[in-house]
Amino acid sequence: MFLHVDLDAFFASVEQLDNPKIKGKPVIVGALPGTSRGVVSTCSYEARQYGVHSAMPIERAYKLCPCGIFIEPRMNRYHQMSEQVMSIFSDFSPEVQQMSVDEAFVDLTGTERLFGSPEKTAQKLKSSVLEQTGLTVSVGLATNKYVAKIASSLAKPDGFFHVKTGSEKEFMSSIPLNKVWGIGGKSLEKLKSAGLISVIQVQQTPLPLLESILGKAGGMFLYKAVRGMEAESFSTKQHSHSISAENTFETDLYDKFIIGTALMDLCHTVMFRLLREGWRSRTICVKIRYNDFSTYTIQDTYSSTITSVEELFQRATTLLEKKYDGRGLRLLGVAATNLESIKEPEQGLLFNENNEKQYKVHQAILSIKDKNPNITITKARLIK
């Protein structure tokens, strides 16, 4: 059984946690009103009642919610809290797959003797996060990661949803078609034009017909998804092979600045996991998925080891620019592959002088944060 755990309105929740005076108020994390290229990064559930959502232009958010409390992101603080939460997840299972700064899968295989049934474990995990951090999480439990992810989205905020073994297809048929994770607006329009407006109707549609509507990749994805099968691969860490992070966006991304900010966030997650877990890498892979479900990966191997978030971001940006063609972006991922232990001797050129300084800075940040979790220093690309 798998848990999908999602931190509720993460950035906004951290701001409310650190400043109790704004708890229960519409908090909008992103740029400040008046910033021409600013967007909403995350907003509290109070702000969502006004129609505000992530990736929305900040001026639009201000028009919808002029009473909102607008706060610029503090990525260092969010990553600090994320690391603390992920550490709690590791207390319940040795197999934790961090997908992004605010979500992870937890494999509960073999944990029953320690924590009881998967349902009890999920509740214990929720309670532990709240008690130790003051943050709430939404949890989905299912036999595969795809269904668990959808279940957690239906549990928001601060809820728990269990899809029992054998009921996956029935569960999928009970939700609206627009709640099927991974289907974008354009795909919904195509399905509607074909007369398919419910999950049950899609379940009754032959695979060749779905492929004719959405293309081969999109049709196969939807065919599996509506049956509650593992429709998506959620591979983030394969022990000594790779460490990665990816994010599927609520709305398709087009703006290059927004895409770059998302890429920096992923690079930050990957780099500090490399440092924390004692790996180094020369090979970077970027994964992109467009709004038509077509998915591409591009990678390159360099002569020197990656030594900083900035360096990883620069290399990942170069790879992205080679592949991205301007279409709506649904998913973005970054991976460091072909990992080597930092305990093994380094062959060839390791650092130039500047890279060595950056590497030492990152190691110092990690060491300080491990000794004092309340320290909030790190690298980040802020939205301006």
N, C-alpha and C positions, 0 to 999 in steps of 0.2 A: 504494500500500500504506500501511496505517496501523499505527502502534504504539499500544497502550494501555499506559501505564507506571504502575504502582502502587507507592508506597513501602510496604515491608513493615512492618506494625504500627508505623506512623510515630511516634506520640507516644512509645510505649514504647521504640522503637529509639533515639530521640534521648536519652531518659533513660539508657539503657544505654551509649550513646556517651559521654555527658558524665560518667558514673560507672561506670567499668569494673568496679567491685566487684560490681555487680548484673547484669552481663552473664551470660546463661545461666540467670538466675533468673526466677521468675514475677513479672513487673512489671505492676501494674494502675494505669493512669492514670485518675483521676476524683476522686470525693470520697473522704474518709477514712472508714473504718468508724465507725459511730455517727451518721453524718449521715442524717437521716430521709429527705431527698429526693434523696440522692446516687445517681448512676449511674456505670457504667463508661463512660469515653470511648473508650479503646483499651487493649488488653492485649497482652502479648508472647505469642509462640507457646508458650512454656513454661506460661503461665497458661491458655491455651486448652486445653491437655491436661487441665485440671481441669474443663472445661465452661464456663469464663468467656467471655463475649462482650460486645461493645459494647452500650450501652443497657440492660444488665442492672442491676437495683437493687444498690447497693453491698453491702447486707447479704447478699443472695443470693450475691454473688461471694465475700464473706468466709467464708460457710458452706462453699462449694465449695472454696475455696483459702485456708485460714487462714494458710498459710505465705507467702502472697503479699506482695510489697512494694508497698504502696499509696502513690501519689504524686499530689499535686494538680497539675492541668495548669499548664504554663507556656506559654501561647499565644504570647507574644511570641517565645520561643525557637523554637517550632515554625514560626511564620510566617517567621522569619529563615532557617531551614534550607530551608523550602519555596521561598523566593525563590532561594536558591543552586542548588537542584536544577533549578528551572524555567529558570534561566539556562543551565545545562549542556545541557538539552534544546534550547535555542535555538541552540546551537552546531552542532546536527545538522540543523536545519530552520528556515526562517523561519515555518513554520506550526505553532505549538504552541498547543493549546487546553487551557488549564487548567480542569479541571472542579471541583476543590476543592483544599484545602490539600495533599492527598497523592496526587493523580492527574491525568494529562493524556493527551491524544492528540497524537501527533506524526505529521504528514503527511510521508511520505518521497518524495512525487512529485518527480522531478527531482534527487534527491540521489545517484544511483548514481555519477555521474562524480567526485564528491567523496569518497565514503565506501565505494563498492563496493556489493555487493548489499544488499537490505534486511536479510537475515539477518546479514551482517557488521556493518551499521550498528547493529542492535539489540545485538549483543554489545559493540561499541565503546561504545555509550551506557551499558550496564550497568557496564562497566569504569570509565568516566569518573566516574560517580556514586560508585562505591565508592572510587576513588582520591582524589577531591577532597573527599568529605564523610564517608566511612566508613559510609555507609548502603547498604543493598541495595534493589534494586527488582525487581519481577516484571514481565515484559514479554510481551505477546501481539501477534502480527503477523498481519494478515489484510487482505483486500481491502476490508472495510468496518469501521467503528468498532464496531458491535454485536458482531460475531464476535471482533474483537480484544479487546474488554473481557472476554468470556467466556474467551478463551484465556489472558489474563493471570491470571484467577482460578484457573485450573487449574495455573498455573506457580508458585504460592506455596509456600514463600517462595523468593526469590532465583533464580527460574527463567526459562525462555524457552520459549514454545510458539508454533509457526508453523502456521497453517492455510493450506495452499497453495491457490492460485487454482483454482477449480472443484471443490474438495472441501468447500465450506461445508455443504451439506446432509448429506453423509456424516458430517462432523465432528459436526454437531448430533445426528444419530441415534445417535452413540456415547456420548453423555453422559446421565446420569440426568435425568429430567424436573425434579427439584428444583434442578438446576444451570443450568437455562435462566434467564438473568438477566432479572429483571423480574417473575417469577411469585411471588406471595406465598403464604402458607400457606392462606388462604381459597380462593384460586383452585385450588390443588392439591387441596383437599378437594372442590371442585365437579367437577373433572376426574375425580377418583377415583370419585366417586358416579356419574359417567357412564360408568365402565368404562375410562377413559383413564389408564393408569399409566406409559406410556413415550413417549418422543419419537416413535418410529416410529409408534405408534398415533395420535398427534396429527397427524403428517404425512399419514396416510391419512384423516383426518377432514375432510369438506367444510367450507368456510368458514361457510355458514349454520348448520351444527350447532354449530360453535365459538362463533358469535355468540349462539346460543340459550342456551349454557351460561354464557358469561362476559360477555355484553353485546356490543354492536357494537364498542366500542373495544377491549375485552379480547380478543375473538375475532380481530379483525384483527391486533392486536399479536402474538398467539400464532401465527397462521397464517404471518406473515412470519418470526417468530423461529425456529421449528423448521426453517425452510428455509434459515437462514443469510443471510437478507436484512437490509437495514438497517431493523430494526424500531423503532428509536428515533432521534429527532433529538437530536444532541449539539451544538447550536449554543451557543457561549459568547462568541465575539467575531466581529463582522462589520465589522472595520476601523473606519470612522468611525460606524457605526450603533449598536453596543452593546458593552458589556463585562459579562460575567455569570459566575456560578459556580453550580453546582448539585450536589446530593448525593442519591444513592439509598441508603436506609438498609437495613442487613442485616435489621432487624426493624421492623415498622410502629411509628410513634411516636404516642402518645396524650397523654403528659404535656406540659402547656403549658410547663413550665420547660425540659424537654429540647428541645422544639421551639424555644424562644427561644434556647437556647444554640447550637443548630445554625444558627439564623438570624443570630446575631451573628458566627459564624465565617465565614459566606458574605459578610456585609457587610464584614468586615475585608478579605477577599480582594479584593472588588470595589473598595473605596475606595482601597486602596494601589496597585492596578493603574491606576486612574484617575490617581492622582498620578504614578506612575512613567512612564506613557505620555503624560502631558501633555494629558489630557482633562478636561472638566467636563460636568456634566449636571444637568438639573432634573427629568428624568423617570425614575421608578422603576417597575420591573415585578417582581412576585412570581409565581412559578410553583409550583403544588402538584399533586401526584398522589396520589390516594387508593388504598387497597388493592384497589379494583375497576377500576383502570386509568383511571378518569375523571380528566382533566387540565384544570386551569383556570389562567388567568392574569388578573391584575388590575393595572392601572397607573394612575398619576396624574402630572400635571405640576404643578410648584410654581413660585411666582413667583421664588424665589431658588435659586441654585446650591447643591448639596450640598457641605458643607465639612468634614465629619468622619464618622468611623465611627459615633459616637453618633447623629448626625443621620440618617444613612442607616438605621441600625437602627430609630430611632423611626418613620421614614416607612414602612419595610418592615413593621414590626409592625402599624401601622395598617391597611395594605393586607391583610395576612394575616388580621387579625381580622375584616375585612369578608367574607372568602370562606371561611375555615376553619369547618367545621360539626361538628368533633369526631370524624369518622371516622379510621380508621388512616391515617397519612400515610406514603407510600412514598418520595416525592421532594419536595425543596424547592429552589427556586432563586431567586436575586436578580439583577436586571439593572439597569444604568444605560444608558438608551437616548437616542437623539437627541443624540449627543455633539457637543461643540463644542471646538475647540482652545483651550487656555488662552492662546494667542498672539493670538487674536482679541479685539477689544474686547467687553467685557461690556455687554449692553443691560439697562437697568432696574436694580433693586436687587440688589446682589451680596451684601453682608454686613451683618448688624448687628454691634455691637461684640463680642458674645460669640462669634458665628460666626467673625469675623475672627481672634480669638485662637485658636480651635480649629484653623482652617485653617493658621495659622502654626505651631502645634505639630506638626501632621501633616507639614507640609513640612520642619520641622526634624528630625523623626524619620527621614524618608526620606533627607534629606541626610546625616545622621550614619551611618545604616546603609550608605549607598552608599560612604562613605569608610572605614568600619570595619565589615565584616560581622560581627565578633564582638560588637558592641554589641547588647544584647537589650532594647531599650525599645520599647514599643508599647502599643496599647490592646487590651483583651480583656475578655470577660465570663466569669469563671471559674465553674466549677461549685462550689457550696457545699452 
